[in-house]
Amino acid sequence: MNHTIIDVLPEDVSGVYIGRVWDPSRGLPVPVLYADRKIWDASVVAPTTADLLEMQDLPEQLLQLRQGRSTWDLEDIYLESQERAGVPQLLAPLDAQVIKACGVTFVGSMIERVIEERSGGDPSAAAKVRKQMQDEIGVDLATIAPGEKEAETVKQALMERGWWSQYLEVGLGPDPEVFTKAPVLAAVGSGSPIGIPAFSSWNNPEPELVLIVDSHGRIVGATLGNDVNLRDVEGRSALLLGMAKDNNRSTAIGPFIRLIDSSFSLEDARKLEISLTVEGSEGYTLRGMNAVSALSRTFEDLVIATRGDHHQYPDGFALFTGTLFAPTQDRDVPGEGFTHKIGDVVTIANNSLGALINQVGRTEELPKWTYGIRTLSRDIARLEDAGNRP
């Protein structure tokens, strides 16, 4: 995969973006500002992106930073690669933030989760279950608001037909599904490989809008995410969600966090369409689209379900909002739908947010996750000892 940072930059140049870059001269990651097609080292303002996004005067601080000379030319920054350790590399834009996710937030994904469950994680049975479910339900679930009286009526009708499931509960009921997608610092960025474990034979990408929320519950930015999903594992049992969702290199986020400001509002974010392309080495191509406007719950509802009196996040959090897209297009065997192959190149893109590009590898064979919280703490101390000077 020979993509450069130019390939992942957002086409909309009016935005202000926060990211992270590995600085080889100091041997540590630093927060950066991307604007006007230039990149500034933002560690002079704060040592982490989590710290930056907590600042009430962040717009003023970034404006002052932009008045100085940029730190790197775009041509100086490479996408993350173990083979380029001596050059600046674009990393996932998160550091101290917790990585959370909401599931079953779209009708399409809700139905696919039910199909996984009823087929027991067997892709060969999915097509038959899908047709049976369409014939049985006889109602457009997309028109039903979760938690409302009509949703309860549909719930009772489905129970009578034997079609009720925990996925319909979180899709139609009062409470959304919220889970921890990955540990702090475990996400990979654009250009870095994503992993499929050897124990999975039915899996797929999930193109999603990721909200960036500060410790006070304010949505301060947005970015792209790939919630890599093992359909066969979760299909065996919903209690295997952690095994299906949280593996090494199973979370991709990036390329940058676009700040919510006068050029990009929450209303703009609600209207985004996020494209997905999967290109296989055998010439196979899969295309899809996630329309954020089809979310069955509001951004605010998802944030409130995640953070409140019941749970706080002192370093802020990233929140995957779910996906409308669940690939059913057959790849090899008729009726078995889509699954990844090693070497697939996955591109998740939007003009306002850029492109998240990752190649699929075998999890057990990819570089291990080694940069954790203790290393981050030591690097922050080094930055502070040096006065955060680039």
C-alpha positions as a LaTeX table, in Angstrom:
\begin{tabular}{lrrr}
\hline
Residue & $x$ (\AA) & $y$ (\AA) & $z$ (\AA) \\
\hline
Met1 & 0.00 & 0.00 & 0.00 \\
Asn2 & 1.75 & 3.16 & $-1.23$ \\
His3 & $-0.54$ & 5.92 & $-0.02$ \\
Thr4 & 0.86 & 9.22 & 1.27 \\
Ile5 & $-0.56$ & 11.85 & 3.58 \\
Ile6 & $-1.83$ & 13.69 & 0.51 \\
Asp7 & $-4.20$ & 10.77 & $-0.13$ \\
Val8 & $-5.89$ & 11.08 & 3.28 \\
Leu9 & $-6.24$ & 14.85 & 3.65 \\
Pro10 & $-9.78$ & 16.29 & 3.73 \\
Glu11 & $-10.80$ & 18.08 & 0.56 \\
Asp12 & $-12.50$ & 20.82 & 2.59 \\
Val13 & $-9.67$ & 23.23 & 3.41 \\
Ser14 & $-11.87$ & 25.51 & 5.54 \\
Gly15 & $-11.65$ & 23.29 & 8.62 \\
Val16 & $-9.36$ & 23.20 & 11.64 \\
Tyr17 & $-8.00$ & 19.75 & 12.48 \\
Ile18 & $-6.15$ & 18.18 & 15.38 \\
Gly19 & $-3.94$ & 15.12 & 14.97 \\
Arg20 & $-0.82$ & 13.37 & 16.22 \\
Val21 & 2.55 & 12.93 & 14.56 \\
Trp22 & 5.51 & 10.80 & 15.57 \\
Asp23 & 8.45 & 13.19 & 15.87 \\
Pro24 & 11.63 & 11.19 & 15.20 \\
Ser25 & 13.89 & 14.01 & 16.38 \\
Arg26 & 12.54 & 13.61 & 19.91 \\
Gly27 & 11.42 & 10.01 & 19.64 \\
Leu28 & 7.85 & 10.65 & 20.82 \\
Pro29 & 4.36 & 11.52 & 19.54 \\
Val30 & 3.15 & 15.13 & 19.59 \\
Pro31 & $-0.25$ & 16.73 & 18.99 \\
Val32 & $-0.44$ & 18.73 & 15.79 \\
Leu33 & $-2.63$ & 21.32 & 14.15 \\
Tyr34 & $-3.53$ & 20.88 & 10.49 \\
Ala35 & $-4.99$ & 23.91 & 8.69 \\
Asp36 & $-4.45$ & 25.72 & 5.40 \\
Arg37 & $-2.56$ & 22.61 & 4.18 \\
Lys38 & 0.15 & 23.15 & 6.79 \\
Ile39 & 1.07 & 21.26 & 9.97 \\
Trp40 & 2.19 & 22.80 & 13.23 \\
Asp41 & 3.57 & 21.02 & 16.28 \\
Ala42 & 0.95 & 21.83 & 18.95 \\
Ser43 & 2.91 & 20.47 & 21.91 \\
Val44 & 3.83 & 24.08 & 22.69 \\
Val45 & 0.14 & 24.52 & 23.58 \\
Ala46 & $-0.55$ & 21.16 & 25.26 \\
Pro47 & 1.24 & 17.78 & 25.45 \\
Thr48 & $-1.68$ & 15.62 & 24.26 \\
Thr49 & $-4.73$ & 15.92 & 22.04 \\
Ala50 & $-6.86$ & 15.15 & 25.10 \\
Asp51 & $-5.39$ & 18.23 & 26.84 \\
Leu52 & $-5.88$ & 20.37 & 23.74 \\
Leu53 & $-9.55$ & 19.49 & 23.45 \\
Glu54 & $-10.21$ & 20.41 & 27.08 \\
Met55 & $-9.02$ & 24.00 & 26.57 \\
Gln56 & $-11.76$ & 26.62 & 26.66 \\
Asp57 & $-9.57$ & 29.07 & 24.73 \\
Leu58 & $-8.42$ & 26.53 & 22.15 \\
Pro59 & $-9.48$ & 28.62 & 19.10 \\
Glu60 & $-7.37$ & 31.54 & 20.31 \\
Gln61 & $-4.41$ & 29.30 & 21.12 \\
Leu62 & $-4.52$ & 27.67 & 17.68 \\
Leu63 & $-4.88$ & 31.02 & 15.95 \\
Gln64 & $-1.74$ & 32.21 & 17.69 \\
Leu65 & 0.04 & 29.00 & 16.69 \\
Arg66 & $-0.92$ & 29.49 & 13.05 \\
Gln67 & 0.69 & 32.92 & 13.02 \\
Gly68 & 4.07 & 31.25 & 13.38 \\
Arg69 & 5.96 & 29.21 & 10.84 \\
Ser70 & 4.61 & 25.70 & 10.23 \\
Thr71 & 6.69 & 22.86 & 11.67 \\
Trp72 & 6.50 & 20.41 & 8.77 \\
Asp73 & 5.68 & 20.53 & 5.09 \\
Leu74 & 3.05 & 18.01 & 4.06 \\
Glu75 & 5.66 & 16.16 & 2.02 \\
Asp76 & 7.63 & 15.57 & 5.23 \\
Ile77 & 4.86 & 13.52 & 6.88 \\
Tyr78 & 4.43 & 9.84 & 6.06 \\
Leu79 & 1.61 & 7.49 & 6.95 \\
Glu80 & 2.42 & 5.17 & 9.82 \\
Ser81 & 4.79 & 2.35 & 8.95 \\
Gln82 & 7.29 & 0.27 & 10.89 \\
Glu83 & 9.64 & 0.63 & 7.90 \\
Arg84 & 9.89 & 4.42 & 8.25 \\
Ala85 & 10.85 & 4.81 & 11.91 \\
Gly86 & 13.22 & 7.70 & 11.14 \\
Val87 & 10.67 & 10.06 & 9.57 \\
Pro88 & 7.62 & 11.97 & 10.91 \\
Gln89 & 4.54 & 9.75 & 10.72 \\
Leu90 & 0.84 & 10.49 & 11.04 \\
Leu91 & $-0.70$ & 8.53 & 13.94 \\
Ala92 & $-4.22$ & 7.97 & 15.19 \\
Pro93 & $-5.39$ & 11.34 & 16.59 \\
Leu94 & $-6.29$ & 10.00 & 20.05 \\
Asp95 & $-4.05$ & 9.56 & 23.06 \\
Ala96 & $-5.55$ & 9.65 & 26.59 \\
Gln97 & $-9.19$ & 9.43 & 25.49 \\
Val98 & $-11.23$ & 6.28 & 26.21 \\
Ile99 & $-12.57$ & 4.60 & 23.06 \\
Lys100 & $-16.30$ & 3.81 & 23.34 \\
Ala101 & $-18.81$ & 2.65 & 20.74 \\
Cys102 & $-22.55$ & 2.51 & 20.25 \\
Gly103 & $-24.06$ & $-0.44$ & 18.42 \\
Val104 & $-27.37$ & $-1.18$ & 16.72 \\
Thr105 & $-28.01$ & 2.52 & 16.10 \\
Phe106 & $-29.29$ & 1.97 & 12.55 \\
Val107 & $-32.14$ & $-0.27$ & 11.48 \\
Gly108 & $-29.98$ & $-2.01$ & 8.88 \\
Ser109 & $-27.28$ & $-2.94$ & 11.37 \\
Met110 & $-29.93$ & $-3.99$ & 13.91 \\
Ile111 & $-31.45$ & $-6.47$ & 11.46 \\
Glu112 & $-28.01$ & $-7.82$ & 10.51 \\
Arg113 & $-27.17$ & $-8.41$ & 14.19 \\
Val114 & $-30.39$ & $-10.38$ & 14.58 \\
Ile115 & $-29.48$ & $-12.42$ & 11.49 \\
Glu116 & $-26.03$ & $-13.15$ & 12.92 \\
Glu117 & $-27.64$ & $-14.31$ & 16.14 \\
Arg118 & $-30.29$ & $-16.50$ & 14.54 \\
Ser119 & $-27.79$ & $-18.06$ & 12.14 \\
Gly120 & $-25.43$ & $-18.83$ & 15.02 \\
Gly121 & $-22.55$ & $-17.03$ & 13.31 \\
Asp122 & $-22.81$ & $-19.31$ & 10.26 \\
Pro123 & $-22.57$ & $-17.23$ & 7.03 \\
Ser124 & $-24.08$ & $-20.05$ & 4.97 \\
Ala125 & $-27.34$ & $-19.74$ & 6.95 \\
Ala126 & $-27.54$ & $-15.94$ & 6.85 \\
Ala127 & $-29.32$ & $-15.55$ & 3.48 \\
Lys128 & $-32.13$ & $-17.91$ & 4.50 \\
Val129 & $-32.59$ & $-16.18$ & 7.87 \\
Arg130 & $-32.56$ & $-12.76$ & 6.20 \\
Lys131 & $-35.40$ & $-13.69$ & 3.83 \\
Gln132 & $-37.41$ & $-15.32$ & 6.59 \\
Met133 & $-37.08$ & $-12.24$ & 8.77 \\
Gln134 & $-38.19$ & $-9.91$ & 5.97 \\
Asp135 & $-41.26$ & $-12.08$ & 5.36 \\
Glu136 & $-42.15$ & $-12.34$ & 9.06 \\
Ile137 & $-41.74$ & $-8.77$ & 10.31 \\
Gly138 & $-43.98$ & $-7.07$ & 7.76 \\
Val139 & $-43.23$ & $-3.59$ & 9.13 \\
Asp140 & $-40.75$ & $-0.86$ & 8.25 \\
Leu141 & $-38.64$ & $-0.64$ & 11.39 \\
Ala142 & $-36.90$ & 2.47 & 10.00 \\
Thr143 & $-40.00$ & 4.53 & 10.79 \\
Ile144 & $-40.07$ & 3.57 & 14.47 \\
Ala145 & $-38.45$ & 5.79 & 17.11 \\
Pro146 & $-36.60$ & 3.82 & 19.81 \\
Gly147 & $-38.22$ & 3.94 & 23.23 \\
Glu148 & $-41.60$ & 5.19 & 21.98 \\
Lys149 & $-44.99$ & 3.49 & 22.42 \\
Glu150 & $-45.02$ & 2.18 & 18.84 \\
Ala151 & $-41.64$ & 0.56 & 19.41 \\
Glu152 & $-43.05$ & $-1.26$ & 22.43 \\
Thr153 & $-45.98$ & $-2.48$ & 20.31 \\
Val154 & $-43.60$ & $-3.84$ & 17.66 \\
Lys155 & $-41.55$ & $-5.47$ & 20.42 \\
Gln156 & $-44.59$ & $-7.34$ & 21.70 \\
Ala157 & $-45.55$ & $-8.44$ & 18.17 \\
Leu158 & $-42.05$ & $-9.74$ & 17.50 \\
Met159 & $-42.02$ & $-11.61$ & 20.80 \\
Glu160 & $-45.26$ & $-13.34$ & 19.83 \\
Arg161 & $-43.64$ & $-14.50$ & 16.56 \\
Gly162 & $-40.54$ & $-15.71$ & 18.36 \\
Trp163 & $-38.36$ & $-13.08$ & 16.71 \\
Trp164 & $-37.39$ & $-11.05$ & 19.77 \\
Ser165 & $-33.69$ & $-10.61$ & 20.48 \\
Gln166 & $-31.33$ & $-8.52$ & 22.59 \\
Tyr167 & $-30.41$ & $-6.61$ & 19.42 \\
Leu168 & $-34.01$ & $-5.51$ & 18.89 \\
Glu169 & $-34.08$ & $-4.47$ & 22.54 \\
Val170 & $-31.23$ & $-1.98$ & 22.10 \\
Gly171 & $-32.45$ & $-1.02$ & 18.62 \\
Leu172 & $-36.03$ & $-0.27$ & 19.66 \\
Gly173 & $-35.89$ & 0.02 & 23.44 \\
Pro174 & $-35.13$ & 3.07 & 25.61 \\
Asp175 & $-31.41$ & 2.40 & 26.09 \\
Pro176 & $-28.79$ & 2.20 & 23.32 \\
Glu177 & $-25.94$ & $-0.28$ & 23.33 \\
Val178 & $-22.72$ & 1.33 & 24.59 \\
Phe179 & $-19.51$ & $-0.65$ & 24.97 \\
Thr180 & $-15.77$ & $-0.12$ & 25.24 \\
Lys181 & $-14.33$ & $-0.65$ & 21.78 \\
Ala182 & $-10.62$ & $-0.58$ & 22.59 \\
Pro183 & $-8.20$ & 0.33 & 25.38 \\
Val184 & $-6.66$ & 3.77 & 25.62 \\
Leu185 & $-3.91$ & 4.23 & 22.96 \\
Ala186 & $-4.86$ & 1.01 & 21.11 \\
Ala187 & $-6.29$ & 2.66 & 17.96 \\
Val188 & $-4.29$ & 2.69 & 14.74 \\
Gly189 & $-4.33$ & 5.57 & 12.27 \\
Ser190 & $-4.66$ & 5.96 & 8.53 \\
Gly191 & $-2.05$ & 3.91 & 6.71 \\
Ser192 & $-1.48$ & 1.45 & 9.54 \\
Pro193 & $-2.59$ & $-2.20$ & 9.10 \\
Ile194 & $-5.80$ & $-3.44$ & 10.69 \\
Gly195 & $-6.07$ & $-7.00$ & 11.92 \\
Ile196 & $-8.39$ & $-9.98$ & 11.57 \\
Pro197 & $-7.63$ & $-12.78$ & 14.07 \\
Ala198 & $-7.05$ & $-16.29$ & 12.76 \\
Phe199 & $-10.09$ & $-17.59$ & 14.69 \\
Ser200 & $-12.54$ & $-15.53$ & 12.58 \\
Ser201 & $-13.83$ & $-16.55$ & 9.13 \\
Trp202 & $-16.79$ & $-14.10$ & 8.80 \\
Asn203 & $-15.93$ & $-10.46$ & 9.39 \\
Asn204 & $-16.31$ & $-7.00$ & 7.92 \\
Pro205 & $-15.38$ & $-3.31$ & 8.17 \\
Glu206 & $-17.80$ & $-0.85$ & 9.76 \\
Pro207 & $-17.45$ & 2.74 & 8.45 \\
Glu208 & $-18.52$ & 5.13 & 11.19 \\
Leu209 & $-18.57$ & 8.73 & 12.32 \\
Val210 & $-16.66$ & 9.06 & 15.58 \\
Leu211 & $-17.59$ & 11.88 & 17.94 \\
Ile212 & $-14.88$ & 13.37 & 20.13 \\
Val213 & $-16.25$ & 14.37 & 23.53 \\
Asp214 & $-14.46$ & 16.25 & 26.31 \\
Ser215 & $-14.65$ & 15.49 & 30.03 \\
His216 & $-17.68$ & 17.80 & 30.41 \\
Gly217 & $-19.71$ & 15.93 & 27.80 \\
Arg218 & $-19.29$ & 18.54 & 25.06 \\
Ile219 & $-18.94$ & 17.23 & 21.50 \\
Val220 & $-15.82$ & 19.09 & 20.39 \\
Gly221 & $-14.89$ & 17.29 & 17.19 \\
Ala222 & $-15.49$ & 14.44 & 14.77 \\
Thr223 & $-13.42$ & 11.97 & 12.81 \\
Leu224 & $-13.72$ & 8.71 & 10.87 \\
Gly225 & $-13.54$ & 5.22 & 12.33 \\
Asn226 & $-13.48$ & 1.58 & 11.32 \\
Asp227 & $-15.14$ & $-0.59$ & 13.97 \\
Val228 & $-13.67$ & $-3.84$ & 12.65 \\
Asn229 & $-16.24$ & $-6.55$ & 13.41 \\
Leu230 & $-16.07$ & $-10.36$ & 13.69 \\
Arg231 & $-19.59$ & $-11.42$ & 12.67 \\
Asp232 & $-19.11$ & $-15.12$ & 13.35 \\
Val233 & $-17.90$ & $-14.53$ & 16.91 \\
Glu234 & $-20.69$ & $-12.18$ & 17.99 \\
Gly235 & $-23.19$ & $-14.36$ & 16.12 \\
Arg236 & $-22.33$ & $-17.29$ & 18.40 \\
Ser237 & $-23.25$ & $-15.22$ & 21.46 \\
Ala238 & $-23.70$ & $-11.54$ & 22.26 \\
Leu239 & $-21.65$ & $-12.23$ & 25.40 \\
Leu240 & $-18.65$ & $-12.62$ & 23.08 \\
Leu241 & $-18.87$ & $-8.96$ & 22.08 \\
Gly242 & $-15.48$ & $-8.20$ & 23.63 \\
Met243 & $-13.87$ & $-11.02$ & 21.64 \\
Ala244 & $-15.60$ & $-9.83$ & 18.46 \\
Lys245 & $-14.71$ & $-6.16$ & 18.86 \\
Asp246 & $-11.53$ & $-5.71$ & 20.90 \\
Asn247 & $-8.45$ & $-7.28$ & 19.35 \\
Asn248 & $-5.06$ & $-5.92$ & 18.42 \\
Arg249 & $-5.48$ & $-3.46$ & 15.51 \\
Ser250 & $-9.27$ & $-3.85$ & 15.46 \\
Thr251 & $-9.88$ & $-0.10$ & 15.85 \\
Ala252 & $-8.85$ & 2.45 & 13.21 \\
Ile253 & $-9.44$ & 6.17 & 13.73 \\
Gly254 & $-8.40$ & 9.20 & 11.72 \\
Pro255 & $-6.83$ & 10.83 & 9.91 \\
Phe256 & $-7.58$ & 13.96 & 11.98 \\
Ile257 & $-10.16$ & 15.27 & 14.42 \\
Arg258 & $-12.12$ & 18.08 & 12.81 \\
Leu259 & $-13.07$ & 20.67 & 15.40 \\
Ile260 & $-16.69$ & 21.74 & 15.77 \\
Asp261 & $-16.62$ & 25.45 & 14.89 \\
Ser262 & $-18.17$ & 28.01 & 12.55 \\
Ser263 & $-16.99$ & 26.03 & 9.50 \\
Phe264 & $-18.29$ & 22.65 & 10.72 \\
Ser265 & $-21.27$ & 22.37 & 13.06 \\
Leu266 & $-22.98$ & 19.41 & 14.67 \\
Glu267 & $-25.75$ & 19.86 & 12.12 \\
Asp268 & $-23.16$ & 19.48 & 9.38 \\
Ala269 & $-21.94$ & 16.30 & 11.04 \\
Arg270 & $-25.48$ & 14.89 & 11.15 \\
Lys271 & $-25.72$ & 15.24 & 7.35 \\
Leu272 & $-22.47$ & 13.49 & 6.48 \\
Glu273 & $-22.29$ & 10.55 & 4.12 \\
Ile274 & $-19.31$ & 8.28 & 4.71 \\
Ser275 & $-18.16$ & 6.11 & 1.84 \\
Leu276 & $-16.60$ & 2.67 & 2.10 \\
Thr277 & $-14.49$ & 0.90 & $-0.50$ \\
Val278 & $-12.87$ & $-2.51$ & $-0.05$ \\
Glu279 & $-10.40$ & $-3.54$ & $-2.74$ \\
Gly280 & $-9.20$ & $-7.15$ & $-2.76$ \\
Ser281 & $-5.97$ & $-8.34$ & $-4.30$ \\
Glu282 & $-7.98$ & $-10.68$ & $-6.56$ \\
Gly283 & $-9.72$ & $-7.71$ & $-8.19$ \\
Tyr284 & $-12.80$ & $-7.76$ & $-5.97$ \\
Thr285 & $-14.38$ & $-4.40$ & $-5.07$ \\
Leu286 & $-17.05$ & $-3.67$ & $-2.48$ \\
Arg287 & $-18.64$ & $-0.23$ & $-2.16$ \\
Gly288 & $-21.00$ & 1.07 & 0.48 \\
Met289 & $-22.27$ & 4.20 & 2.19 \\
Asn290 & $-23.10$ & 5.15 & 5.76 \\
Ala291 & $-25.63$ & 8.01 & 5.89 \\
Val292 & $-25.31$ & 9.53 & 9.35 \\
Ser293 & $-28.73$ & 11.17 & 8.99 \\
Ala294 & $-30.32$ & 7.70 & 9.23 \\
Leu295 & $-29.22$ & 7.29 & 12.87 \\
Ser296 & $-32.20$ & 6.23 & 14.96 \\
Arg297 & $-30.91$ & 8.22 & 17.97 \\
Thr298 & $-29.41$ & 11.70 & 18.25 \\
Phe299 & $-25.75$ & 12.42 & 18.97 \\
Glu300 & $-26.84$ & 13.94 & 22.26 \\
Asp301 & $-28.76$ & 10.83 & 23.28 \\
Leu302 & $-25.73$ & 8.64 & 22.59 \\
Val303 & $-23.42$ & 10.93 & 24.60 \\
Ile304 & $-25.87$ & 11.05 & 27.54 \\
Ala305 & $-26.10$ & 7.25 & 27.52 \\
Thr306 & $-22.29$ & 7.10 & 27.68 \\
Arg307 & $-21.45$ & 9.90 & 30.11 \\
Gly308 & $-23.41$ & 11.33 & 33.03 \\
Asp309 & $-23.90$ & 10.88 & 36.75 \\
His310 & $-23.48$ & 7.14 & 36.17 \\
His311 & $-20.08$ & 7.41 & 34.42 \\
Gln312 & $-17.42$ & 10.08 & 33.92 \\
Tyr313 & $-14.43$ & 10.32 & 31.59 \\
Pro314 & $-11.86$ & 12.75 & 33.01 \\
Asp315 & $-9.72$ & 12.56 & 29.84 \\
Gly316 & $-12.66$ & 12.69 & 27.44 \\
Phe317 & $-13.67$ & 9.93 & 25.05 \\
Ala318 & $-14.17$ & 9.00 & 21.42 \\
Leu319 & $-17.60$ & 7.59 & 20.58 \\
Phe320 & $-18.25$ & 5.42 & 17.52 \\
Thr321 & $-21.85$ & 6.18 & 16.50 \\
Gly322 & $-22.61$ & 2.98 & 14.57 \\
Thr323 & $-23.05$ & 2.20 & 10.91 \\
Leu324 & $-25.89$ & 1.89 & 8.46 \\
Phe325 & $-23.78$ & $-0.32$ & 6.23 \\
Ala326 & $-23.62$ & $-4.09$ & 6.74 \\
Pro327 & $-22.16$ & $-5.85$ & 3.67 \\
Thr328 & $-24.30$ & $-8.70$ & 2.31 \\
Gln329 & $-22.83$ & $-8.82$ & $-1.21$ \\
Asp330 & $-21.48$ & $-12.32$ & $-1.95$ \\
Arg331 & $-17.73$ & $-12.48$ & $-2.37$ \\
Asp332 & $-17.04$ & $-16.16$ & $-3.01$ \\
Val333 & $-19.78$ & $-18.61$ & $-2.06$ \\
Pro334 & $-23.35$ & $-17.66$ & $-3.09$ \\
Gly335 & $-25.45$ & $-16.92$ & $-0.02$ \\
Glu336 & $-22.51$ & $-16.46$ & 2.34 \\
Gly337 & $-22.13$ & $-12.71$ & 1.80 \\
Phe338 & $-18.95$ & $-10.74$ & 2.39 \\
Thr339 & $-15.92$ & $-11.46$ & 4.51 \\
His340 & $-12.43$ & $-9.96$ & 4.53 \\
Lys341 & $-9.39$ & $-11.49$ & 2.90 \\
Ile342 & $-5.83$ & $-10.78$ & 3.90 \\
Gly343 & $-4.51$ & $-7.93$ & 1.76 \\
Asp344 & $-7.84$ & $-6.09$ & 1.44 \\
Val345 & $-7.42$ & $-2.29$ & 1.32 \\
Val346 & $-10.24$ & $-0.54$ & 3.17 \\
Thr347 & $-10.93$ & 3.14 & 2.47 \\
Ile348 & $-13.43$ & 5.07 & 4.60 \\
Ala349 & $-13.80$ & 8.64 & 3.41 \\
Asn350 & $-15.67$ & 11.92 & 3.52 \\
Asn351 & $-14.70$ & 15.26 & 1.97 \\
Ser352 & $-15.03$ & 17.08 & 5.30 \\
Leu353 & $-13.01$ & 14.58 & 7.34 \\
Gly354 & $-10.50$ & 13.01 & 4.95 \\
Ala355 & $-9.76$ & 9.35 & 4.34 \\
Leu356 & $-9.02$ & 6.45 & 6.67 \\
Ile357 & $-7.07$ & 3.88 & 4.63 \\
Asn358 & $-5.94$ & 0.57 & 6.11 \\
Gln359 & $-4.81$ & $-2.78$ & 4.74 \\
Val360 & $-6.07$ & $-5.99$ & 6.32 \\
Gly361 & $-3.54$ & $-8.38$ & 7.81 \\
Arg362 & $-3.59$ & $-11.39$ & 10.12 \\
Thr363 & $-3.72$ & $-9.97$ & 13.65 \\
Glu364 & $-1.26$ & $-12.47$ & 15.06 \\
Glu365 & 1.33 & $-11.58$ & 12.39 \\
Leu366 & 1.09 & $-7.78$ & 12.56 \\
Pro367 & 3.25 & $-5.54$ & 14.77 \\
Lys368 & 2.31 & $-5.85$ & 18.45 \\
Trp369 & 0.77 & $-3.03$ & 20.46 \\
Thr370 & 3.61 & $-1.71$ & 22.62 \\
Tyr371 & 2.95 & 2.01 & 23.23 \\
Gly372 & 0.85 & 2.23 & 26.39 \\
Ile373 & $-0.08$ & 4.64 & 29.17 \\
Arg374 & 3.21 & 4.34 & 31.05 \\
Thr375 & 5.18 & 5.23 & 27.92 \\
Leu376 & 2.83 & 8.15 & 27.20 \\
Ser377 & 3.35 & 9.41 & 30.76 \\
Arg378 & 7.11 & 9.28 & 30.36 \\
Asp379 & 6.89 & 11.10 & 27.03 \\
Ile380 & 4.70 & 13.84 & 28.53 \\
Ala381 & 7.28 & 14.31 & 31.27 \\
Arg382 & 10.00 & 14.62 & 28.64 \\
Leu383 & 7.98 & 17.26 & 26.79 \\
Glu384 & 7.39 & 19.23 & 29.97 \\
Asp385 & 11.05 & 19.03 & 30.97 \\
Ala386 & 11.93 & 20.47 & 27.56 \\
Gly387 & 9.31 & 23.20 & 27.87 \\
Asn388 & 7.28 & 21.54 & 25.05 \\
Arg389 & 9.71 & 23.03 & 22.56 \\
Pro390 & 9.56 & 21.47 & 19.06 \\
\hline
\end{tabular}
